[in-house]
Each structure stands twice: as structure tokens, then as C-alpha cells.
Amino acid sequence: LLCATTTSAAGPAIVIVPAPQLLRPLGGTVATAGWPVGFTHTDAKLAPVAQQLAKLTGGKVVALTALQPATPGVAVGIVRNGSSSLFDTMARQRGITPDSMVQVGPEGYALDISREGALLAATTDIGLFYGYQTLRQLVDAGSAPAVRVEDWPSTPVRGAFMFGMPDFKQGAAPHDDPGEPWMIELADHMTS
């Protein structure tokens, strides 16, 4: 699959599959072990995402108000136009605004990981799902690279029909199948 690999003098290579539209290393790595996960409890559909993120960091789910600069954690939420909620304020401090989220659309997200913590923002729960998948790839053994990621689908509908595929019913296709490289390239384009 198509992936993004970025190296920085200040940190290790960052690999994300599929490749996001924007990947900006901020330099270095950040310890994420035990980070609490905060969300606005009035937005009940965020609870499952927060619980999965807490499993990822080994922290606990807390009210968004419990995240303080002295205690980094993961803030997760939906950016809403005209809102002055705590989450929207936290997002604006990191340069994530309703206007900037227009570009990512309903399936996109913005993810910012720094020493102050991580912020995962989207305009819909679908976008949060995709952002969570990226964060899962970045957190490894209690740390993650300091990075800014923004991603959204490059096409409104993804799909392809592969005519003349090998017969997989009889078992795996031979590794020297001349069609294999184009199939991999097509799969790359379908995931970007």
C-alpha cells in the first residue's frame, strides 16, 4: 500500500499507511505512556473512541477539563463552526479551526502530537475513526513522534474492478505473476 515515510534529523522515520495528505514532523519523540484521554462528555458518541485511545496510551478516560498543560494527554473532539467549547479553544491554540477543517471534509481529520499532548480533531465521527487509525500507527511502546498530520480522501468514491484476476479459489497466486505489480499500484491508488 502507498505509505508516507518521512525522516527528520531530530527523530526516527515516520511511516503512515495510507500516506496522508500532509505529514509534518515537529522533531523528536514524545512519551505517551499513561496519557489520559479527554473528551467532552456531552458528546456521548466520542466515548468509544476515547476508550480505545486510552487502551492505546495505557491512560484513563477523563473529562476534557482534566487535561492541563502540566499533565499532557490526548484531547479528542469534533470541531464545530461557531463553537467556543474547551475543545475548540484547545484546537485553535494548535491552529486547527473550523475554517481549516473545511479542507479535510467529513472524512478527514487533523492530528497534532507534541510535548503538550495530542489533539485529534475532525468534523464527523468518521473522520475521528480515520484519525484514530493513524494515531494507532504512530504510538509505539509508549512513545510517538512529534508530528502534525492532516488527511482526507483524495477522491469522493473509491473502488475498482479488476478484470482478469488470477483464480484465488485454487490457492494463492504465484509470486511471479506478471499482473502483481499493477495490482499493487492499483491498491495504492485506491487507498490514497
N, C-alpha and C positions, 0 to 999 in steps of 0.2 A: 504494500500500500504506500501511497505517497505520504511522506513524512517530512517534518521540518527538523533540521539539525542545525543548531547554532552553537558556536563556541565563543567563549569570551576569555580574555586574559585573566579576568577575575574569578572565573569559575569553570566547572566542567561543561561538557556538551549538553545541550538541552534537546531532547528528542520528543516530538509530539506526533501522534498518528490519529487522524489525518492532519496534514500540515495546516496550521491556522492561517488566516489572512494576515494577521500581524503578530509577530513574536519579537519582543524587545527585551533582551537580557538587561537587568539592572545591576549586575555584578555581584558575585558571591553566592553563598547559600544561606538559608535561614533555618534554624531549628524549629520544627513544627510539633515535636513530640509533646503531647499533653495540652495542645492548644484547645481552649474551649471554642464552641461553635455557637454564635449568637444569631438570632433572627427575631423579627417582630412576631410575638406570639399571637397577635390578632390575625395574622396571615397563616391560618392552620395548614394550608397546603404545603408550606415550607417545612413543616415538622419532619416528614420522612427524609428530605434532602439533608436537613441539619443532623438527623440521627446517623445517616450514612457518613457524613463528613466527620462526625465525632468518632465513629469507628476508625476512620482513616487516620485521624490525628491522635487517637487514644485519649481525647479530652471528653468533656461532657457538654451537653446542650444547655445553654443558659439564655437568659433574656438578653437582647441586644444591648440594653443599658449596662450590663455587667462587663462589657468589653471596654477596657480602659487602655490608654497608651502605655501604661506601665505593665499591663498584662496583655500581650498580644494574643490574638485568636483569629478565628475565621468568621467574618460577617457575611451573611448570605441574604439576598433580598431581591425584590422586584423594584426597578426604578420606575417611578410614576411621574408623569408630567404634572407640574403644579404642586407637588407634594413637598412638605417641609419636615418629613419624618426624620428620625435619627439616622436611619439607614441612608436616606437620600443626602443628608448632610455629610455622612461619612464618605459616600460615593463622590460627592462634589469635591471633597478635600483631596481626592485622588484623581481628579479630572474626569470623572465619569458623571455625565449629566444626561437628562432626558434627550437633549439635542444630539449629544454624541452617540446615544443608543439608537437613534433613528437609523444610522448606517448599518448596525448589526441586525436590525429587523427582529421579527418574532422568534426566530430560531437561533439567534446569535447571543453572545454573552461577552462580558469583559471580566477578566481575571487579573488581579493585581496582587502580587506576593512581595512583601518587603519585611524588614525587621519590625515594622509596626503591626504586622499581621497580614492576613489575606482578606481580600474583598472579592466576592463573586457576585456579579450583578447581571441581570437580564431583564427583559420586558415581559417574559412569559415563563411559565414553569418548564416549557420545552427547552428554552434557552438555558435555564438553570441546570437541566439534565445534562446538556452537552458540556456546559462549563464544569460540572462535577466530574464528567468523564476525563476532561483534560487535567483537572486537579489531581485525580487519581493517578494519572501517569507521572505527574511531577513530584508527588510526595513519595520519598523512598527512604526507608529506615530512619524515620524521624526528622527528615530534613527535606527541603525543596529549594530549587534555585530562586533567587530574587528575579522576578520576571513580570512583564506586562504582556498579556495575551488578549487579543480580540479576534473573534471568529464568527463567521456566519456562512450559510450555504452560498456557493458561487452560482448555483442555478436553482430556480424555484422547484423543479421536479427532477429527481434523479432516477435513472433507470436505463436499462439497455437490454437488447435481445441479442443473444449470441447464437447465430445460426451455424450449424456445422461443428458443434462442440463434440469432443470425444465422448464416447459412451461410458459414463461413470458408473453405470449399473453393474458392469462386469468387474469393477475394481478401479483402483487409481490409474490415471492416465500415465503413460510413460514419461519420464523426466525429460527425454529428448524430443518431446512433441514440438514440432516447429510452430505450433499455434500458441504455445505457452507465453512467450514474451508479449504478444499483443493482448492476450487475456489479462496479464498483469497490468499492462499500461491502461487498458480499459477500466479495470477495477480502480486504479489510481485516480482516473478522471471522475469516476462515479462517486468517490468519497471526498472529493475536494469541493 
